[in-house]
Amino acid sequence: MTLPPEPAPLSPRLVTALSYGFALLLGAVLVAAVFPADVLVPRAGAAFAPQGDAAQHAIAQRYFLADAWRWPPLMARNLIPPEGLNIAFVDGIPALALVLKALRGWLPDGFHGIGLWYAIAWVMQPVAAVWCLRGTGERRLLPAMGVALAAASMPAFLNRYGHAALVGHFTLLVALGLYLRLARGQTVLMWAAAVAAAVATLLVHPYLAAMALALLAAVPATLLLRGDRGWVAAALGVAACTVAVGGTMAAFGYLGAAGDGGYGDFALNLLSPVWPHRSWVLGGLVAAEIDATGHGGWEGYNWLGLGLLAGLAALALAAPRAVAATLRRHAGLALVLLALTLLAVSFRVGAGASILLDLGEAPGPLQQFRASGRFFWPVGLALLVGTVALIARVPRIGPAAALALGLVQFADAAPNRAAIAAWAQQRAPWTVDAPALRALLAEAGRLTLLPSWPCVPKPDTMGTHALQLQVLSLAAERGVPANTMYVARWRGERPACRDAATIAAPLAPGELRIALPGARAAVEAGMPGAAAACRAVGELLVCRVMPGG
């Protein structure tokens, strides 16, 4: 009896096309399943109100797109004039905003790219994971499918809804892939790509840029520990990346910004990587994120996922020598990942609900990294890529096992996908009279909103911040110049509250002055001509120079 011939192996080119094609299709299908069309392509006149940080980001992009080109390029002078606002300080995703501004003549009225960025990030996450895995030398189809499924299902990635810029975890996979290639063989072209990637990542979010630079810094560290003289050239390459990022920060107005501090408030809990919040299989064991700081565990949420943890356990039991050899070969990367983990844990080391060690106040530079728990993201991604690469090398069953890891990770992430889908499908009603305010804003030359952001009292018992964002969301649809904005970072000292002087000034022609409940009594009592110029619109007080007045 003659056995049929074995099928011819797929050509490398076809495997490459199938690997990337699967990742691209996976990302596109997930975007279509999770995000409604009106989130991806927003327009003016929406019947629902944007919420929270997502509202802040959308307002910033809409104002930036409505303004003229400026220098520095990220300035929007129709927000907080005359100084204006750098959209990098309100997480406006400059890398995308600059492209959209160049194309604004073709965009729908009131468009912003926050929803579009989710689509870009979700498509790029599995694609970048395949590219990163191929940097390890693993180029077969099944492991590529496994790493694409697993990367698209990393809980820390899925859990970033509401903060669009930080969904860009694919930038970390790009940096890790560059490390893998540069540690194997350096070229000027590859370092030029690293410089471009570092700058582009900065223009997504500075946190991600700091992580990407750390991963690139692992190249000279690894080469040095290998005894490879190429570490000198690699150090120069990292220096070029750092200078390019620093130069971009200087040119684009990033330097001199400060936030509220609080390094350690939003840290990585030592149990977070194995705390199965929103695990499909194990999630019933826990009710929420783990937290020891009293600030909630969302920023430190880093559940690794059941597939990745199973893969790590399998390697520890079945291939400890391979794991040790990999750690020795990539010792510089291992040290960088350890340093990032320590940075994520912070000076207040929490395990479960307890603080095990409190080292006190951190040095000033570290205060810029208030949400330190984020720095574990590159560690989780490196563990994923390394685990898939090593499992794929197991004789006979390796490729299938790598795919199985991805399938388990994908299934286990179902609750996280459901959570972000529910968030994307929210249609919160306006709590202000949106039609009336839109009509008034259509005739306004500028908006004065009271209280301004520096004057909002803490705690915000009246929900003033939420009302501010709603009014500004309506004004942003037309880019009506506005006096205030919620800003995460600012230049120099925090701005002082000057609302008393604003209220005492008479209305200017074309000015629309809107007082939220917290400022309404002060406007009625202190604004010249308030009785004649102001009227109630819901719970807001709206003032303007009446026609013919």
Beta strands, then each sheet from edge to edge (+ up, - down):
strand 1: 75-76
strand 2: 85-86
strand 3: 257-258
strand 4: 348-351
strand 5: 354-358
strand 6: 446-450
strand 7: 490-491
strand 8: 511-515
strand 9: 534-537
strand 10: 540-544
sheet 1: 1+ 2-
sheet 2: 3+ 7-
sheet 3: 4+ 5-
sheet 4: 6+ 8+ 10- 9+
end
